[in-house]
Amino acid sequence: MRVAAVVPNGPAATAGLEGGDLITRVDGRAVATPTALRAIVLSKTPGAKISVRYLDSTGAHTVTVTLGSGPPQ
């Protein structure tokens, strides 16, 4: 699943993800669609840590993302 953009200083940005990155796995599960990613994230609580494997122009990476409480209202 291609990342369109990340919230500056948000959990994904803090972990090093950037727009254009291709997320391939979250917590060991394949992620091909935004719906699949959303289902995994919503199954967790704020503050939970998830493992995110992604590809960028320099290769494959795995980072830990600490989930926030959700997008600003």
PQR file of N, CA, C, O and H, with PARSE charges and radii, in Angstrom:
ATOM      1  N   MET A   1       0.833  -1.152   0.000 -0.4000 1.5000
ATOM      2  CA  MET A   1       0.000   0.000   0.000 -0.0000 2.0000
ATOM      3  C   MET A   1       0.890   1.231   0.000  0.5500 1.7000
ATOM      4  O   MET A   1       1.736   1.381   0.882 -0.5500 1.4000
ATOM      5  N   ARG A   2       0.716   2.098  -0.959 -0.4000 1.5000
ATOM      6  CA  ARG A   2       1.547   3.291  -1.112 -0.0000 2.0000
ATOM      7  C   ARG A   2       1.086   4.378  -0.140  0.5500 1.7000
ATOM      8  O   ARG A   2      -0.109   4.653  -0.033 -0.5500 1.4000
ATOM      9  H   ARG A   2       0.029   1.976  -1.675  0.4000 1.0000
ATOM     10  N   VAL A   3       2.033   4.992   0.564 -0.4000 1.5000
ATOM     11  CA  VAL A   3       1.733   6.079   1.484 -0.0000 2.0000
ATOM     12  C   VAL A   3       1.584   7.365   0.662  0.5500 1.7000
ATOM     13  O   VAL A   3       2.502   7.763  -0.054 -0.5500 1.4000
ATOM     14  H   VAL A   3       3.004   4.768   0.478  0.4000 1.0000
ATOM     15  N   ALA A   4       0.417   8.007   0.776 -0.4000 1.5000
ATOM     16  CA  ALA A   4       0.200   9.257   0.046 -0.0000 2.0000
ATOM     17  C   ALA A   4       0.912  10.405   0.754  0.5500 1.7000
ATOM     18  O   ALA A   4       1.586  11.214   0.115 -0.5500 1.4000
ATOM     19  H   ALA A   4      -0.329   7.684   1.358  0.4000 1.0000
ATOM     20  N   ALA A   5       0.763  10.473   2.065 -0.4000 1.5000
ATOM     21  CA  ALA A   5       1.377  11.532   2.867 -0.0000 2.0000
ATOM     22  C   ALA A   5       1.346  11.105   4.322  0.5500 1.7000
ATOM     23  O   ALA A   5       0.567  10.231   4.701 -0.5500 1.4000
ATOM     24  H   ALA A   5       0.216   9.816   2.584  0.4000 1.0000
ATOM     25  N   VAL A   6       2.184  11.715   5.130 -0.4000 1.5000
ATOM     26  CA  VAL A   6       2.156  11.479   6.576 -0.0000 2.0000
ATOM     27  C   VAL A   6       1.943  12.810   7.276  0.5500 1.7000
ATOM     28  O   VAL A   6       2.302  13.863   6.748 -0.5500 1.4000
ATOM     29  H   VAL A   6       2.816  12.425   4.822  0.4000 1.0000
ATOM     30  N   VAL A   7       1.362  12.759   8.459 -0.4000 1.5000
ATOM     31  CA  VAL A   7       1.150  13.963   9.260 -0.0000 2.0000
ATOM     32  C   VAL A   7       2.491  14.362   9.870  0.5500 1.7000
ATOM     33  O   VAL A   7       3.125  13.551  10.545 -0.5500 1.4000
ATOM     34  H   VAL A   7       1.071  11.904   8.887  0.4000 1.0000
ATOM     35  N   PRO A   8       2.932  15.600   9.642 -0.5600 1.5000
ATOM     36  CA  PRO A   8       4.203  16.032  10.233  0.2800 2.0000
ATOM     37  C   PRO A   8       4.190  15.811  11.751  0.5500 1.7000
ATOM     38  O   PRO A   8       3.225  16.161  12.430 -0.5500 1.4000
ATOM     39  N   ASN A   9       5.250  15.238  12.259 -0.4000 1.5000
ATOM     40  CA  ASN A   9       5.409  14.947  13.685 -0.0000 2.0000
ATOM     41  C   ASN A   9       4.424  13.905  14.211  0.5500 1.7000
ATOM     42  O   ASN A   9       4.360  13.677  15.419 -0.5500 1.4000
ATOM     43  H   ASN A   9       6.034  14.954  11.708  0.4000 1.0000
ATOM     44  N   GLY A  10       3.657  13.270  13.325 -0.4000 1.5000
ATOM     45  CA  GLY A  10       2.752  12.199  13.736 -0.0000 2.0000
ATOM     46  C   GLY A  10       3.518  10.900  13.916  0.5500 1.7000
ATOM     47  O   GLY A  10       4.723  10.850  13.666 -0.5500 1.4000
ATOM     48  H   GLY A  10       3.709  13.455  12.343  0.4000 1.0000
ATOM     49  N   PRO A  11       2.831   9.844  14.348 -0.5600 1.5000
ATOM     50  CA  PRO A  11       3.500   8.566  14.607  0.2800 2.0000
ATOM     51  C   PRO A  11       4.261   8.002  13.402  0.5500 1.7000
ATOM     52  O   PRO A  11       5.385   7.524  13.552 -0.5500 1.4000
ATOM     53  N   ALA A  12       3.665   8.053  12.222 -0.4000 1.5000
ATOM     54  CA  ALA A  12       4.337   7.505  11.039 -0.0000 2.0000
ATOM     55  C   ALA A  12       5.571   8.327  10.688  0.5500 1.7000
ATOM     56  O   ALA A  12       6.628   7.769  10.393 -0.5500 1.4000
ATOM     57  H   ALA A  12       2.751   8.441  12.100  0.4000 1.0000
ATOM     58  N   ALA A  13       5.440   9.651  10.719 -0.4000 1.5000
ATOM     59  CA  ALA A  13       6.578  10.521  10.414 -0.0000 2.0000
ATOM     60  C   ALA A  13       7.694  10.335  11.440  0.5500 1.7000
ATOM     61  O   ALA A  13       8.870  10.290  11.081 -0.5500 1.4000
ATOM     62  H   ALA A  13       4.581  10.104  10.959  0.4000 1.0000
ATOM     63  N   THR A  14       7.330  10.230  12.698 -0.4000 1.5000
ATOM     64  CA  THR A  14       8.312  10.039  13.761 -0.0000 2.0000
ATOM     65  C   THR A  14       9.096   8.736  13.568  0.5500 1.7000
ATOM     66  O   THR A  14      10.283   8.657  13.887 -0.5500 1.4000
ATOM     67  H   THR A  14       6.375  10.267  12.990  0.4000 1.0000
ATOM     68  N   ALA A  15       8.403   7.710  13.035 -0.4000 1.5000
ATOM     69  CA  ALA A  15       9.059   6.421  12.786 -0.0000 2.0000
ATOM     70  C   ALA A  15       9.906   6.438  11.528  0.5500 1.7000
ATOM     71  O   ALA A  15      10.692   5.518  11.304 -0.5500 1.4000
ATOM     72  H   ALA A  15       7.440   7.775  12.776  0.4000 1.0000
ATOM     73  N   GLY A  16       9.761   7.473  10.693 -0.4000 1.5000
ATOM     74  CA  GLY A  16      10.584   7.582   9.491 -0.0000 2.0000
ATOM     75  C   GLY A  16       9.859   7.345   8.184  0.5500 1.7000
ATOM     76  O   GLY A  16      10.475   7.417   7.121 -0.5500 1.4000
ATOM     77  H   GLY A  16       9.122   8.221  10.874  0.4000 1.0000
ATOM     78  N   LEU A  17       8.563   7.063   8.235 -0.4000 1.5000
ATOM     79  CA  LEU A  17       7.810   6.868   6.994 -0.0000 2.0000
ATOM     80  C   LEU A  17       7.595   8.203   6.295  0.5500 1.7000
ATOM     81  O   LEU A  17       7.476   9.246   6.938 -0.5500 1.4000
ATOM     82  H   LEU A  17       8.063   7.005   9.099  0.4000 1.0000
ATOM     83  N   GLU A  18       7.547   8.154   4.967 -0.4000 1.5000
ATOM     84  CA  GLU A  18       7.355   9.353   4.156 -0.0000 2.0000
ATOM     85  C   GLU A  18       6.377   9.050   3.038  0.5500 1.7000
ATOM     86  O   GLU A  18       6.160   7.892   2.679 -0.5500 1.4000
ATOM     87  H   GLU A  18       7.644   7.307   4.444  0.4000 1.0000
ATOM     88  N   GLY A  19       5.788  10.109   2.490 -0.4000 1.5000
ATOM     89  CA  GLY A  19       4.941   9.949   1.320 -0.0000 2.0000
ATOM     90  C   GLY A  19       5.710   9.263   0.213  0.5500 1.7000
ATOM     91  O   GLY A  19       6.874   9.582  -0.027 -0.5500 1.4000
ATOM     92  H   GLY A  19       5.965  11.049   2.782  0.4000 1.0000
ATOM     93  N   GLY A  20       5.071   8.325  -0.463 -0.4000 1.5000
ATOM     94  CA  GLY A  20       5.717   7.581  -1.539 -0.0000 2.0000
ATOM     95  C   GLY A  20       6.243   6.223  -1.109  0.5500 1.7000
ATOM     96  O   GLY A  20       6.484   5.358  -1.950 -0.5500 1.4000
ATOM     97  H   GLY A  20       4.125   8.066  -0.268  0.4000 1.0000
ATOM     98  N   ASP A  21       6.428   6.024   0.207 -0.4000 1.5000
ATOM     99  CA  ASP A  21       6.875   4.716   0.689 -0.0000 2.0000
ATOM    100  C   ASP A  21       5.794   3.666   0.409  0.5500 1.7000
ATOM    101  O   ASP A  21       4.607   3.983   0.330 -0.5500 1.4000
ATOM    102  H   ASP A  21       6.232   6.727   0.891  0.4000 1.0000
ATOM    103  N   LEU A  22       6.222   2.437   0.264 -0.4000 1.5000
ATOM    104  CA  LEU A  22       5.302   1.335  -0.015 -0.0000 2.0000
ATOM    105  C   LEU A  22       5.284   0.397   1.192  0.5500 1.7000
ATOM    106  O   LEU A  22       6.241  -0.342   1.424 -0.5500 1.4000
ATOM    107  H   LEU A  22       7.186   2.180   0.328  0.4000 1.0000
ATOM    108  N   ILE A  23       4.191   0.429   1.961 -0.4000 1.5000
ATOM    109  CA  ILE A  23       4.049  -0.459   3.117 -0.0000 2.0000
ATOM    110  C   ILE A  23       3.693  -1.844   2.603  0.5500 1.7000
ATOM    111  O   ILE A  23       2.753  -2.004   1.824 -0.5500 1.4000
ATOM    112  H   ILE A  23       3.413   1.029   1.772  0.4000 1.0000
ATOM    113  N   THR A  24       4.447  -2.843   3.042 -0.4000 1.5000
ATOM    114  CA  THR A  24       4.207  -4.214   2.587 -0.0000 2.0000
ATOM    115  C   THR A  24       3.665  -5.125   3.682  0.5500 1.7000
ATOM    116  O   THR A  24       2.908  -6.055   3.402 -0.5500 1.4000
ATOM    117  H   THR A  24       5.211  -2.712   3.675  0.4000 1.0000
ATOM    118  N   ARG A  25       4.058  -4.856   4.948 -0.4000 1.5000
ATOM    119  CA  ARG A  25       3.596  -5.707   6.054 -0.0000 2.0000
ATOM    120  C   ARG A  25       3.434  -4.862   7.311  0.5500 1.7000
ATOM    121  O   ARG A  25       4.191  -3.922   7.553 -0.5500 1.4000
ATOM    122  H   ARG A  25       4.673  -4.101   5.176  0.4000 1.0000
ATOM    123  N   VAL A  26       2.432  -5.218   8.099 -0.4000 1.5000
ATOM    124  CA  VAL A  26       2.227  -4.603   9.405 -0.0000 2.0000
ATOM    125  C   VAL A  26       2.027  -5.731  10.403  0.5500 1.7000
ATOM    126  O   VAL A  26       1.141  -6.569  10.238 -0.5500 1.4000
ATOM    127  H   VAL A  26       1.817  -5.982   7.903  0.4000 1.0000
ATOM    128  N   ASP A  27       2.855  -5.747  11.438 -0.4000 1.5000
ATOM    129  CA  ASP A  27       2.817  -6.822  12.434 -0.0000 2.0000
ATOM    130  C   ASP A  27       2.849  -8.202  11.783  0.5500 1.7000
ATOM    131  O   ASP A  27       2.171  -9.129  12.226 -0.5500 1.4000
ATOM    132  H   ASP A  27       3.575  -5.066  11.572  0.4000 1.0000
ATOM    133  N   GLY A  28       3.649  -8.321  10.723 -0.4000 1.5000
ATOM    134  CA  GLY A  28       3.831  -9.599  10.059 -0.0000 2.0000
ATOM    135  C   GLY A  28       2.755  -9.972   9.065  0.5500 1.7000
ATOM    136  O   GLY A  28       2.847 -11.011   8.412 -0.5500 1.4000
ATOM    137  H   GLY A  28       4.199  -7.568  10.363  0.4000 1.0000
ATOM    138  N   ARG A  29       1.729  -9.135   8.938 -0.4000 1.5000
ATOM    139  CA  ARG A  29       0.637  -9.428   8.004 -0.0000 2.0000
ATOM    140  C   ARG A  29       0.764  -8.576   6.746  0.5500 1.7000
ATOM    141  O   ARG A  29       1.081  -7.388   6.815 -0.5500 1.4000
ATOM    142  H   ARG A  29       1.654  -8.290   9.469  0.4000 1.0000
ATOM    143  N   ALA A  30       0.514  -9.196   5.603 -0.4000 1.5000
ATOM    144  CA  ALA A  30       0.580  -8.476   4.334 -0.0000 2.0000
ATOM    145  C   ALA A  30      -0.476  -7.372   4.307  0.5500 1.7000
ATOM    146  O   ALA A  30      -1.604  -7.555   4.763 -0.5500 1.4000
ATOM    147  H   ALA A  30       0.256 -10.161   5.548  0.4000 1.0000
ATOM    148  N   VAL A  31      -0.079  -6.224   3.761 -0.4000 1.5000
ATOM    149  CA  VAL A  31      -0.981  -5.075   3.646 -0.0000 2.0000
ATOM    150  C   VAL A  31      -0.947  -4.618   2.195  0.5500 1.7000
ATOM    151  O   VAL A  31       0.077  -4.138   1.709 -0.5500 1.4000
ATOM    152  H   VAL A  31       0.837  -6.075   3.391  0.4000 1.0000
ATOM    153  N   ALA A  32      -2.079  -4.772   1.507 -0.4000 1.5000
ATOM    154  CA  ALA A  32      -2.134  -4.383   0.098 -0.0000 2.0000
ATOM    155  C   ALA A  32      -3.084  -3.213  -0.147  0.5500 1.7000
ATOM    156  O   ALA A  32      -3.033  -2.581  -1.202 -0.5500 1.4000
ATOM    157  H   ALA A  32      -2.910  -5.162   1.902  0.4000 1.0000
ATOM    158  N   THR A  33      -3.947  -2.927   0.824 -0.4000 1.5000
ATOM    159  CA  THR A  33      -4.948  -1.880   0.633 -0.0000 2.0000
ATOM    160  C   THR A  33      -5.061  -1.010   1.879  0.5500 1.7000
ATOM    161  O   THR A  33      -4.700  -1.442   2.974 -0.5500 1.4000
ATOM    162  H   THR A  33      -3.988  -3.441   1.681  0.4000 1.0000
ATOM    163  N   PRO A  34      -5.558   0.206   1.719 -0.5600 1.5000
ATOM    164  CA  PRO A  34      -5.807   1.040   2.891  0.2800 2.0000
ATOM    165  C   PRO A  34      -6.769   0.380   3.880  0.5500 1.7000
ATOM    166  O   PRO A  34      -6.627   0.551   5.091 -0.5500 1.4000
ATOM    167  N   THR A  35      -7.735  -0.363   3.377 -0.4000 1.5000
ATOM    168  CA  THR A  35      -8.700  -1.049   4.239 -0.0000 2.0000
ATOM    169  C   THR A  35      -7.997  -2.075   5.125  0.5500 1.7000
ATOM    170  O   THR A  35      -8.314  -2.187   6.309 -0.5500 1.4000
ATOM    171  H   THR A  35      -7.850  -0.502   2.393  0.4000 1.0000
ATOM    172  N   ALA A  36      -7.059  -2.813   4.573 -0.4000 1.5000
ATOM    173  CA  ALA A  36      -6.318  -3.805   5.348 -0.0000 2.0000
ATOM    174  C   ALA A  36      -5.481  -3.130   6.433  0.5500 1.7000
ATOM    175  O   ALA A  36      -5.435  -3.600   7.569 -0.5500 1.4000
ATOM    176  H   ALA A  36      -6.801  -2.722   3.611  0.4000 1.0000
ATOM    177  N   LEU A  37      -4.823  -2.030   6.081 -0.4000 1.5000
ATOM    178  CA  LEU A  37      -4.026  -1.294   7.058 -0.0000 2.0000
ATOM    179  C   LEU A  37      -4.917  -0.744   8.164  0.5500 1.7000
ATOM    180  O   LEU A  37      -4.591  -0.854   9.346 -0.5500 1.4000
ATOM    181  H   LEU A  37      -4.860  -1.648   5.158  0.4000 1.0000
ATOM    182  N   ARG A  38      -6.023  -0.161   7.781 -0.4000 1.5000
ATOM    183  CA  ARG A  38      -6.954   0.416   8.756 -0.0000 2.0000
ATOM    184  C   ARG A  38      -7.458  -0.648   9.727  0.5500 1.7000
ATOM    185  O   ARG A  38      -7.544  -0.393  10.928 -0.5500 1.4000
ATOM    186  H   ARG A  38      -6.288  -0.071   6.821  0.4000 1.0000
ATOM    187  N   ALA A  39      -7.789  -1.833   9.227 -0.4000 1.5000
ATOM    188  CA  ALA A  39      -8.290  -2.911  10.081 -0.0000 2.0000
ATOM    189  C   ALA A  39      -7.252  -3.301  11.134  0.5500 1.7000
ATOM    190  O   ALA A  39      -7.595  -3.529  12.294 -0.5500 1.4000
ATOM    191  H   ALA A  39      -7.719  -2.040   8.251  0.4000 1.0000
ATOM    192  N   ILE A  40      -6.008  -3.374  10.733 -0.4000 1.5000
ATOM    193  CA  ILE A  40      -4.948  -3.728  11.685 -0.0000 2.0000
ATOM    194  C   ILE A  40      -4.795  -2.630  12.732  0.5500 1.7000
ATOM    195  O   ILE A  40      -4.745  -2.910  13.929 -0.5500 1.4000
ATOM    196  H   ILE A  40      -5.730  -3.189   9.790  0.4000 1.0000
ATOM    197  N   VAL A  41      -4.722  -1.389  12.279 -0.4000 1.5000
ATOM    198  CA  VAL A  41      -4.519  -0.273  13.206 -0.0000 2.0000
ATOM    199  C   VAL A  41      -5.695  -0.143  14.168  0.5500 1.7000
ATOM    200  O   VAL A  41      -5.494   0.093  15.360 -0.5500 1.4000
ATOM    201  H   VAL A  41      -4.762  -1.162  11.306  0.4000 1.0000
ATOM    202  N   LEU A  42      -6.914  -0.293  13.669 -0.4000 1.5000
ATOM    203  CA  LEU A  42      -8.090  -0.149  14.535 -0.0000 2.0000
ATOM    204  C   LEU A  42      -8.233  -1.287  15.535  0.5500 1.7000
ATOM    205  O   LEU A  42      -8.969  -1.163  16.514 -0.5500 1.4000
ATOM    206  H   LEU A  42      -7.078  -0.485  12.701  0.4000 1.0000
ATOM    207  N   SER A  43      -7.534  -2.396  15.298 -0.4000 1.5000
ATOM    208  CA  SER A  43      -7.588  -3.508  16.247 -0.0000 2.0000
ATOM    209  C   SER A  43      -6.660  -3.269  17.447  0.5500 1.7000
ATOM    210  O   SER A  43      -6.648  -4.052  18.396 -0.5500 1.4000
ATOM    211  H   SER A  43      -6.936  -2.497  14.502  0.4000 1.0000
ATOM    212  N   LYS A  44      -5.891  -2.188  17.393 -0.4000 1.5000
ATOM    213  CA  LYS A  44      -4.917  -1.849  18.442 -0.0000 2.0000
ATOM    214  C   LYS A  44      -5.437  -0.666  19.265  0.5500 1.7000
ATOM    215  O   LYS A  44      -6.381   0.018  18.870 -0.5500 1.4000
ATOM    216  H   LYS A  44      -5.900  -1.551  16.622  0.4000 1.0000
ATOM    217  N   THR A  45      -4.803  -0.446  20.409 -0.4000 1.5000
ATOM    218  CA  THR A  45      -5.165   0.686  21.244 -0.0000 2.0000
ATOM    219  C   THR A  45      -4.116   1.792  21.103  0.5500 1.7000
ATOM    220  O   THR A  45      -2.973   1.516  20.739 -0.5500 1.4000
ATOM    221  H   THR A  45      -4.036  -1.002  20.730  0.4000 1.0000
ATOM    222  N   PRO A  46      -4.498   3.048  21.389 -0.5600 1.5000
ATOM    223  CA  PRO A  46      -3.506   4.127  21.362  0.2800 2.0000
ATOM    224  C   PRO A  46      -2.330   3.778  22.280  0.5500 1.7000
ATOM    225  O   PRO A  46      -2.508   3.283  23.393 -0.5500 1.4000
ATOM    226  N   GLY A  47      -1.139   4.049  21.779 -0.4000 1.5000
ATOM    227  CA  GLY A  47       0.072   3.732  22.530 -0.0000 2.0000
ATOM    228  C   GLY A  47       0.667   2.382  22.176  0.5500 1.7000
ATOM    229  O   GLY A  47       1.812   2.091  22.522 -0.5500 1.4000
ATOM    230  H   GLY A  47      -0.994   4.451  20.874  0.4000 1.0000
ATOM    231  N   ALA A  48      -0.123   1.545  21.475 -0.4000 1.5000
ATOM    232  CA  ALA A  48       0.398   0.239  21.053 -0.0000 2.0000
ATOM    233  C   ALA A  48       1.509   0.447  20.033  0.5500 1.7000
ATOM    234  O   ALA A  48       1.525   1.444  19.310 -0.5500 1.4000
ATOM    235  H   ALA A  48      -1.053   1.781  21.194  0.4000 1.0000
ATOM    236  N   LYS A  49       2.421  -0.487  19.983 -0.4000 1.5000
ATOM    237  CA  LYS A  49       3.516  -0.442  19.021 -0.0000 2.0000
ATOM    238  C   LYS A  49       3.258  -1.491  17.938  0.5500 1.7000
ATOM    239  O   LYS A  49       2.928  -2.638  18.237 -0.5500 1.4000
ATOM    240  H   LYS A  49       2.408  -1.297  20.570  0.4000 1.0000
ATOM    241  N   ILE A  50       3.414  -1.080  16.673 -0.4000 1.5000
ATOM    242  CA  ILE A  50       3.264  -2.005  15.557 -0.0000 2.0000
ATOM    243  C   ILE A  50       4.546  -1.988  14.728  0.5500 1.7000
ATOM    244  O   ILE A  50       5.231  -0.970  14.631 -0.5500 1.4000
ATOM    245  H   ILE A  50       3.682  -0.148  16.430  0.4000 1.0000
ATOM    246  N   SER A  51       4.845  -3.120  14.145 -0.4000 1.5000
ATOM    247  CA  SER A  51       5.993  -3.259  13.264 -0.0000 2.0000
ATOM    248  C   SER A  51       5.522  -2.996  11.832  0.5500 1.7000
ATOM    249  O   SER A  51       4.555  -3.602  11.370 -0.5500 1.4000
ATOM    250  H   SER A  51       4.288  -3.947  14.224  0.4000 1.0000
ATOM    251  N   VAL A  52       6.204  -2.099  11.142 -0.4000 1.5000
ATOM    252  CA  VAL A  52       5.832  -1.744   9.767 -0.0000 2.0000
ATOM    253  C   VAL A  52       7.028  -2.013   8.862  0.5500 1.7000
ATOM    254  O   VAL A  52       8.111  -1.464   9.065 -0.5500 1.4000
ATOM    255  H   VAL A  52       6.989  -1.607  11.518  0.4000 1.0000
ATOM    256  N   ARG A  53       6.819  -2.859   7.866 -0.4000 1.5000
ATOM    257  CA  ARG A  53       7.850  -3.132   6.858 -0.0000 2.0000
ATOM    258  C   ARG A  53       7.456  -2.356   5.609  0.5500 1.7000
ATOM    259  O   ARG A  53       6.310  -2.406   5.164 -0.5500 1.4000
ATOM    260  H   ARG A  53       5.939  -3.305   7.701  0.4000 1.0000
ATOM    261  N   TYR A  54       8.430  -1.635   5.051 -0.4000 1.5000
ATOM    262  CA  TYR A  54       8.130  -0.818   3.873 -0.0000 2.0000
ATOM    263  C   TYR A  54       9.339  -0.749   2.950  0.5500 1.7000
ATOM    264  O   TYR A  54      10.467  -1.062   3.330 -0.5500 1.4000
ATOM    265  H   TYR A  54       9.362  -1.594   5.413  0.4000 1.0000
ATOM    266  N   LEU A  55       9.060  -0.331   1.740 -0.4000 1.5000
ATOM    267  CA  LEU A  55      10.093  -0.126   0.717 -0.0000 2.0000
ATOM    268  C   LEU A  55      10.155   1.351   0.367  0.5500 1.7000
ATOM    269  O   LEU A  55       9.128   2.022   0.263 -0.5500 1.4000
ATOM    270  H   LEU A  55       8.143  -0.076   1.431  0.4000 1.0000
ATOM    271  N   ASP A  56      11.377   1.848   0.186 -0.4000 1.5000
ATOM    272  CA  ASP A  56      11.556   3.182  -0.358 -0.0000 2.0000
ATOM    273  C   ASP A  56      12.671   3.127  -1.391  0.5500 1.7000
ATOM    274  O   ASP A  56      13.099   2.043  -1.786 -0.5500 1.4000
ATOM    275  H   ASP A  56      12.211   1.302   0.271  0.4000 1.0000
ATOM    276  N   SER A  57      13.135   4.267  -1.825 -0.4000 1.5000
ATOM    277  CA  SER A  57      14.142   4.282  -2.889 -0.0000 2.0000
ATOM    278  C   SER A  57      15.480   3.676  -2.466  0.5500 1.7000
ATOM    279  O   SER A  57      16.317   3.376  -3.318 -0.5500 1.4000
ATOM    280  H   SER A  57      12.788   5.148  -1.504  0.4000 1.0000
ATOM    281  N   THR A  58      15.690   3.493  -1.167 -0.4000 1.5000
ATOM    282  CA  THR A  58      16.959   2.921  -0.708 -0.0000 2.0000
ATOM    283  C   THR A  58      16.855   1.443  -0.346  0.5500 1.7000
ATOM    284  O   THR A  58      17.866   0.816  -0.029 -0.5500 1.4000
ATOM    285  H   THR A  58      15.010   3.737  -0.475  0.4000 1.0000
ATOM    286  N   GLY A  59      15.644   0.874  -0.388 -0.4000 1.5000
ATOM    287  CA  GLY A  59      15.494  -0.546  -0.083 -0.0000 2.0000
ATOM    288  C   GLY A  59      14.379  -0.827   0.904  0.5500 1.7000
ATOM    289  O   GLY A  59      13.462  -0.024   1.073 -0.5500 1.4000
ATOM    290  H   GLY A  59      14.823   1.383  -0.645  0.4000 1.0000
ATOM    291  N   ALA A  60      14.470  -1.986   1.557 -0.4000 1.5000
ATOM    292  CA  ALA A  60      13.456  -2.430   2.508 -0.0000 2.0000
ATOM    293  C   ALA A  60      13.859  -2.035   3.924  0.5500 1.7000
ATOM    294  O   ALA A  60      15.035  -2.074   4.284 -0.5500 1.4000
ATOM    295  H   ALA A  60      15.215  -2.639   1.420  0.4000 1.0000
ATOM    296  N   HIS A  61      12.876  -1.660   4.706 -0.4000 1.5000
ATOM    297  CA  HIS A  61      13.111  -1.229   6.082 -0.0000 2.0000
ATOM    298  C   HIS A  61      11.985  -1.751   6.973  0.5500 1.7000
ATOM    299  O   HIS A  61      10.868  -1.983   6.510 -0.5500 1.4000
ATOM    300  H   HIS A  61      11.921  -1.628   4.414  0.4000 1.0000
ATOM    301  N   THR A  62      12.290  -1.931   8.244 -0.4000 1.5000
ATOM    302  CA  THR A  62      11.273  -2.249   9.236 -0.0000 2.0000
ATOM    303  C   THR A  62      11.422  -1.255  10.374  0.5500 1.7000
ATOM    304  O   THR A  62      12.514  -1.063  10.911 -0.5500 1.4000
ATOM    305  H   THR A  62      13.197  -1.742   8.620  0.4000 1.0000
ATOM    306  N   VAL A  63      10.306  -0.622  10.737 -0.4000 1.5000
ATOM    307  CA  VAL A  63      10.304   0.348  11.833 -0.0000 2.0000
ATOM    308  C   VAL A  63       9.190   0.005  12.805  0.5500 1.7000
ATOM    309  O   VAL A  63       8.253  -0.718  12.467 -0.5500 1.4000
ATOM    310  H   VAL A  63       9.419  -0.778  10.302  0.4000 1.0000
ATOM    311  N   THR A  64       9.304   0.530  14.008 -0.4000 1.5000
ATOM    312  CA  THR A  64       8.250   0.391  14.995 -0.0000 2.0000
ATOM    313  C   THR A  64       7.512   1.722  15.075  0.5500 1.7000
ATOM    314  O   THR A  64       8.122   2.776  15.256 -0.5500 1.4000
ATOM    315  H   THR A  64      10.065   1.117  14.283  0.4000 1.0000
ATOM    316  N   VAL A  65       6.197   1.659  14.937 -0.4000 1.5000
ATOM    317  CA  VAL A  65       5.355   2.852  15.017 -0.0000 2.0000
ATOM    318  C   VAL A  65       4.533   2.744  16.290  0.5500 1.7000
ATOM    319  O   VAL A  65       3.862   1.738  16.519 -0.5500 1.4000
ATOM    320  H   VAL A  65       5.701   0.803  14.789  0.4000 1.0000
ATOM    321  N   THR A  66       4.586   3.779  17.116 -0.4000 1.5000
ATOM    322  CA  THR A  66       3.752   3.860  18.313 -0.0000 2.0000
ATOM    323  C   THR A  66       2.486   4.610  17.931  0.5500 1.7000
ATOM    324  O   THR A  66       2.537   5.781  17.558 -0.5500 1.4000
ATOM    325  H   THR A  66       5.132   4.596  16.930  0.4000 1.0000
ATOM    326  N   LEU A  67       1.355   3.932  18.026 -0.4000 1.5000
ATOM    327  CA  LEU A  67       0.098   4.498  17.573 -0.0000 2.0000
ATOM    328  C   LEU A  67      -0.355   5.656  18.454  0.5500 1.7000
ATOM    329  O   LEU A  67      -0.226   5.616  19.677 -0.5500 1.4000
ATOM    330  H   LEU A  67       1.314   2.980  18.330  0.4000 1.0000
ATOM    331  N   GLY A  68      -0.883   6.678  17.809 -0.4000 1.5000
ATOM    332  CA  GLY A  68      -1.460   7.809  18.520 -0.0000 2.0000
ATOM    333  C   GLY A  68      -2.933   7.555  18.778  0.5500 1.7000
ATOM    334  O   GLY A  68      -3.417   6.432  18.633 -0.5500 1.4000
ATOM    335  H   GLY A  68      -0.988   6.710  16.815  0.4000 1.0000
ATOM    336  N   SER A  69      -3.635   8.600  19.157 -0.4000 1.5000
ATOM    337  CA  SER A  69      -5.053   8.465  19.484 -0.0000 2.0000
ATOM    338  C   SER A  69      -5.954   8.663  18.288  0.5500 1.7000
ATOM    339  O   SER A  69      -7.174   8.570  18.416 -0.5500 1.4000
ATOM    340  H   SER A  69      -3.242   9.512  19.275  0.4000 1.0000
ATOM    341  N   GLY A  70      -5.380   8.936  17.119 -0.4000 1.5000
ATOM    342  CA  GLY A  70      -6.181   9.109  15.917 -0.0000 2.0000
ATOM    343  C   GLY A  70      -5.915  10.474  15.307  0.5500 1.7000
ATOM    344  O   GLY A  70      -5.190  11.291  15.874 -0.5500 1.4000
ATOM    345  H   GLY A  70      -4.388   9.012  17.015  0.4000 1.0000
ATOM    346  N   PRO A  71      -6.508  10.709  14.149 -0.5600 1.5000
ATOM    347  CA  PRO A  71      -6.273  11.991  13.480  0.2800 2.0000
ATOM    348  C   PRO A  71      -6.907  13.132  14.269  0.5500 1.7000
ATOM    349  O   PRO A  71      -7.898  12.924  14.968 -0.5500 1.4000
ATOM    350  N   PRO A  72      -6.346  14.329  14.163 -0.5600 1.5000
ATOM    351  CA  PRO A  72      -6.944  15.485  14.856  0.2800 2.0000
ATOM    352  C   PRO A  72      -8.372  15.702  14.375  0.5500 1.7000
ATOM    353  O   PRO A  72      -8.674  15.502  13.198 -0.5500 1.4000
ATOM    354  N   GLN A  73      -9.223  16.100  15.263 -0.4000 1.5000
ATOM    355  CA  GLN A  73     -10.633  16.338  14.924 -0.0000 2.0000
ATOM    356  C   GLN A  73     -10.826  17.741  14.419  0.5500 1.7000
ATOM    357  O   GLN A  73     -11.945  18.128  14.084 -0.5500 1.4000
ATOM    358  H   GLN A  73      -8.977  16.263  16.218  0.4000 1.0000
TER
END
